[in-house]
Amino acid sequence: MSRTRIIAPDLAIIGSGSGNSLVTPFWDDKRVVIAERGVFGGTCLNVGCIPTKMYVRPAALARGPEEAARLGVTQRTEAVDWPGIRDRVFSRIDAISEAGERYRAEELDHVDLISQGVRLTGPRSFTADDGTRVEAEQLVIAAGSRPVIPDIPGIDLPQVHTSDTVMRLDEQPRRVLIIGGGYIACEFAGIFSGLGSEVVQVVRGERLLRGLDAEISERFTAEAARRWEVRPGRLVRAIETGGTGVVAELVHAGEAGGVAETGTGETERIAADIVLVAVGRIPNSDLVGAAEAGLDLHPDGRIAVDAFQRVLSGGEPVPGLYALGDVSSPHQLKHVANHEARVVAHNLEHPGDLRESRLEPVPAAVFSDPELAAAGLTEAEAVEAIGAEHVTAKTQRYGDTAYGWAMEDSTGVFKVVADRRDGRILGAHAMGYQASNLIQIAVMAMSFGIDAHAAARGQYWIHPALMEVVENALLGLEVPRGSAL
């Protein structure tokens, strides 16, 4: 009769994404356990931020002839080598993941790696699938999230993919149906359309990326519809095999989120080689048994934490128990998870000197076509927060700046929202070339309390760099003018 293996480490971590960074030199003379049910390295490395951006760049290059034609240059994209692109991406990604796993499992004597699923059995203990029990002094839940799989007949067909699998296809699909209107759906729409696939994007609402500022969302929806086919106000009711691919049956979405047939009672049918389901992500709190362990959960399944990232139970922090990243954060962003990991690392090592997580302003970018970025409040949120009479906003077109002329840009915009009473920047929103870089100056100003006029006039701006679009947006706000000229 075999005995149950019991490990009693100083620190246990569930998840090998940002949680992996918690193993600092502080723990060199202590015992650590890392549990990972999936591929080592987490979402960002393996199926998220990094590999998707490695597809975004070749897609942008493949779209190059369109921009070149505006500038009097004739180019053409002769071919796209999907297997070559895929192998370039994952030969690097897989090697990093494998090296990280090998380092933790084989090269560190004080670290035990449990490559299995685990479920909590107490506030700082869990049991692995093989029965191994871990009873830790301190425990961090960094279990991440996974794609939402809607209840649609045919959703389990082999031609139906999520972001976890679609990047490893053997061949580039000729026709792609994308379900969803969020950042993952829009990034893949930009990737596949840029590489030459026909893309049809089905979205329940009337706009893509509805969480962004309404003006930016409307502008992006219009631009996306120029680059690929967008079917707003639709739901996929069923997916079935058809030829070598699939056929999806669409119906009009009801106003309250239900399903309503078209006026004639007819449905729409779309044939595709593959379907990409990208309707959101769900925290993995259920997979680790958080509710059964008595931990507090938000309505969307996230584990509740306090400002110090301590997990709550009955509204009170559980001693020695922390959570970070997608399993607990409202922001499914790697840079947020990394920040939270730094906070948790400090708090684990200095329990008498706890530090709080900083959540605002949180910037985010969508690497679609065109690119988008946002930080802080939308204009509507600002109006709700401080009143319409106190809000000032300015939308600056790329095409009204010198570098915009050089690009012959007709779509890019940078929008700033501020408090007209004191010039405090409340939000920034960008759509266009290098939006994710342009947003950073506004993020810095918001983070360090620099008012709009001081940010615009308190420094030099390189002329005629594209960054002048940010300068002009700041100068266009109706805010108090300081002494800087």
N, C-alpha and C positions, 0 to 999 in steps of 0.2 A: 504494500500500500504506500503510494507516494505521499510525501509531506508537502503541504502548501509552502511555497517560497514566500518569505516575508522580508521586505526591505524597509529600513527605517532611516531614510536620508535626512540631512539637514534641510535640504530644499528639493521639492519636486515640482516639475513643470509639465503641464499638459499642453502640448503643441510645440512645434519646432520652427515656427515662423519668427516673429519678433520676440517670442519667448526664449528662443535660443540665445539671444544676446544677453540674457540675464546671468549667464555663467561667466562672470568676471573673475579676475585673479583673486578676489576676496574668498572664493570658494575652493581655492586650490588645495587646502588642507582639510576640506570638509567633503561630505558625500552628497552627490546630486543625482537625481533621476529625471530623465526626460522621456515622456511618453508621446508617441506619434503614430496615429492610425493610418496616415496617408503617406505621401511622398515627402521626404525630409526637406525642410526649407520653407514650407508653407505656401500659401496662395500666390503671393506676389512673385516669388521666384519661379514657381513651376507653371502656373496657369493664369497669372494675372498681369500685373504692371509691366514686368520686364519682357516676357516673350511677346506680349501684344505690341509694345513699342518697337520691338525688333521686326515686327510685320508692318507697322505704320510707316517706317522710313522707306522701304522698297515700294510700298503703295504710293507714297508721295512722289517718288522718282518716276514711277510708271505713269502718273498723271501729268508729268512735266510738259509734254507737248502742248497742252491746253494753255498753260501760263506762257510758255515760250511764244506761242502764236500771237498773243497780245502785244508782245514786245518786238515783233518783226523777225523772229527766229523760227525756222522750221525744224522740228524734231519729230521723231516717231519712236514709239516703243515697239520693238520688233517681236519680243517674246517675254513671257514671264515664266521662270523656272520654279514652279511651286515646290517640288521636292528639294531643289537646291536651297531655296529660302528656308523651308522647314528644317532641313538638316543643319544649316548654319545656325539657326536659332537654338535647336535643342542639343546640338553637339556641345554648345557652351553651357546651356542651362543644366542639362543632365549631369555634366561633369562636375559642376559646382555643387549640385545636390548630393551626388554620390560622395564627393570629397568631404562635405560637411558631415554626412552620416558616418562615414568611415572614421573621421577624426573624433567624433563624440563616442562612437561605439568601441573603437579599437585602440585609440592613441591616448586617451585620458583615463588613468587608473581610477580617478575619483568620480567618474561619471558612468552611470548605467543607462543604456538606451533600451526602452521597451517599445518595440515596433508593432504595437497592437492597439486596438481600441481599449479604452478604460472607462469605468463608471465609478462615480463617487460613492463612497460608503460612509462618509462622515465629513466634517468640516475640513480636515486636512488628510484624508485618506481615500484611496481608491483601489479597485481590483481590476486587473487586466483580464483580457479574454481567456488567457491560459490559466487563470486562477491566482497569478502572482498578486500579492497584497503589498501595497505601499502605504506606510504610515509616517508622514513627514512632519518635521518641526514647522516648516512653512511651505505653503503650496500656492502656486500661481496657475490660474486657468487662462490659457491663451490658445484656445481650441479653434478659433477662426470661424468661418462661415462656409456655406455651400450654396450652389445654385438652387433656386426655387423651381420645382417641377410641377407645373399646373396639372390639374386633373382633366386631361383631354384624351379621348379615345385615340389610340395610335401613338401616344407620346413615347412609348417604349420601342418603337421601330428603330432598326439600326441606322437609318438615315437621319434620325433626329439627334441633335447634339446640344451640348452646353459649351460654355467657355472652357470647361475642363478637357474637352475632347476635340473640339473643332480645329484647333491649330495643328493637330497631328494627322490630318487627313492624308491619304496616299496621293490623291490627285486634287487639283484645284477644281471645285465644282463650277459648272457652267452657269447654273441658276441657283440662287440662294434665297430662301424665305427666312426672314428674321422676325421673331415674335418679341415685341417689347420696344419701348421708347426711351429707355434710360441710357446711362453712359456706356454700359457694356454693349448694348445693342447698337448704339450709334457709332462706337469705335469700330466694331466689326463691319458695319455697313460701309464705313469709309475704307476699311482695309480691302474687303472683297470687291467693292466697286472700283477702287483704285487699281487693283490688279487685273481688272477686266471682267469679273463675273457680273452677271445680271443680278441685281439685288431688288427684292421686294420687301419692304419693312411694314409690318402690320402693327398698329398701335391702337389701344383702346380709346384714348382721348383724341383731341383735335390737334394737339401740339406735341412735338418731341421735347424731351428734356424739360418737363413741366416744373421741375424743382428749381430751375434757374429763374433769373429775372424775366418777367413776362416779355419784355421787349426783345431780349436776347433769344429767348425760346422761340418767339414768332419769327425772328430773322433767320434763325438756324433752320427751322422747319421749312421755310421757303427755299433756302439754299440747298438743303438736303434733297428736296423734291426735284431740284434741277439736276442733281448728280445721280440719284437712283429713284426708284419708284416708292412712294410713301402712300400707304393706305390708312388714313386716319379713321377713327370711329369704328374700328372693326375688332372682332374677336374670332379666334380660330376655334371652331366647334369640333372639328375632327380632322385626323390625319390618316390617310390610307395609302397603301402602296399603289404605284401607278407606273408601269414600264420599268425602267431601271431606277426610278426615283420615287417620289411621293406626290400625292395630291392633297392639298389642304382645303377644307371647306370653311369659308368665312361667313359670318353674319354680322349685322350692324349691332354695335354696342348700345344698350339701353342707357337712358340718361342717368339712372340710379345705379349703373354698374351691372345691370342684368343683361339678358340677351333678348333682342327683338329682331324679328325677321324684317327684310326689306318690305316696302309697301306692296309689292306684288307677290310676296311670299317666297321669292326666289333667293337662292344663296349664290355666293361667288366661289369659284374653284380656281386654285392656283397650283400649277405643276412646278416642281422644283427638284433639283438633285439632292439637296439636303435642306433640313430645317434647323435653324439655330434658335434655341429657346433662351431668351435673356430677359426675364421679367423680374429680376431681383435676386437677392441672396438672403439666406436665413441663417441666424447664428446657430452654432453647433452646441448650444447649451443642453438640448435634449439628448444628444449623443453621449454626453458625459453624465447624464442623470442629475442635472442641477436642481430641478424641481423636487425630485424624490429625496434629495439630500437636504431639503428645507431652505434652499437659497431663494432670495427674492428675485423675481423676474419682471421685466417690463412687459407690456402687452404684446410686443413683437417678438418676445422670447429672449431678449438680451438679459444677461445677468446684471443685476443692479449693483453699482459700486458708489462709494462716496468720493469726495474730491481727492482723496489720497489713493484711489484705486482699490480700497479695501472692499471686499464683497460684503453685502448686507444680507442679514437674515432677520426677519421680523423688524426691519427698519434699523437694526443695529449692526455695526461692523463686526465681522467674525475675526477674532485674533489670529494673525498669521496666515490669512487667506486673502489673496489678491486676484484680480482679473484684468485683462487688457486686450486691446485689439477688437476685432469684429465680434467676438463673443459677448462683448459688453458695451462697446462704443457705438454711439449713433452715427459716427463717421466711419464708413468702410473705406478707410484710406491708410495706406502703408505709412505715410509720414506721421499720421496721428498715432498709429500703433507703436511706431518707433519712439515717439515722444513719451507715450505712456510707459513703454518698457524702461526708458531711462528713469522715469519717476519711480516705478516699482523697484528697479535695481537699487536705487538710493534707499528707499524705504525698507527694503529687506535687510540691507546692510546697516542702516541707522534707524532702528525702530524708535529711538528716543528723539529723533529730529526729522519728523515726517515732512515731506514736501507734497504740494498739491499739483495736479495736472492743470495745464493751461489749455483751454479749448477754443479760445477766440483770439483773433480771427483765424478760422481754418480755411486755407485756400484749397482749391481742387481744380483739376483740369480734365477736359475730355478731348482725347487726341483723335478726333474725327476729322472730317473734311467739310467745312473748315474747323480749325481747332478752337476750343473754348476754354475759358478759365473764369473762376469766380472766387470771391472772398467776402465775408461779412454779409450784411443785409441786402435783400433785394429792395427795389424802390417801394414796393407794396408793403414789405415788412417794416421798412423805415417809417412809412406813413402811419402804420398801425402802432408802432412803438412810441413815436414822439409827436404825431399829428402832422397833417399835410402842410399846415402853415409853416412848419419848421424844417421841412425837407427841401433841399435843392438837388437837382440832378443835371448832369451834362453828358450827352452822348457825342463823342468825337469820332468822325469818320477817318479811317486810315487815308482815304483818297484826298483829304484836305490837308495833308502834310507832304513835305517834300519827298520823303521816302515812299509815301503812298503813290506819288506821281510816278516815281521810278518803277514801281511795281504795276502801275496801271490798275490799282486795286479799286474795286467798286463795291465791295461787300464788307470789309473789315471795319469794326467799331470798337471803341473803348468807352465804357460808361462808368461814371463815378457818382456815388450818392453820398451826400453830406448833410450835416446839421447847419443850416444857414445862420444860426445864432453865434456859433463859435468856430465854424470851419472844421469841426471834427469829422473825419472820413468814416462813414458808416458801412460802405460797401463798394466793391469794384467788380466790374463784369466785362469780359472781353470776348470777342469773336473774330478770328482771323489769324493770319500768319504770326507765329511765335506768341500766341496769346498767353501761354503758360509762363513765358519769361516776362512779358510786359506787366503781368499782374503783380509781380514781386515788389515793385516800388511802392504800390499801394498797400500791400501786406506789411511792409516795413513801417510805413507811416502809421498805419493803424496800430501795429504792435507797440510802437514806441511813443504814441500819442502826439505825433507831428500833425499839425493842422494842414488843411489843403493848400492854403496860400504859402505857408512856410515850406511845404514840400515842393511846391512849384517854383518859388523864387529864392529859396534858401540854398540852392546848389546850381551848378552848371549842368546843362543838358547838351550832349554832343549833337551838333548840327552837321548834316541833316539825317541823323539816325532815326529809325522808326520809333524810338522811345519818346520822340516829341509828341506823339499822339497822346501819351499819358500826360505830359506837361500841359498840352492844350486843353485836355479834358479837365484837369485841375483848375486851370485859369478860367474856364468857362462857368465855374460854380459861383453862385451868388453867396459869397461868404465874406467875413471881415478881412480887410487887407492889412497885413503887418507892415513892418518897416522895410523889409527886403524889397529891392527893386528888380 
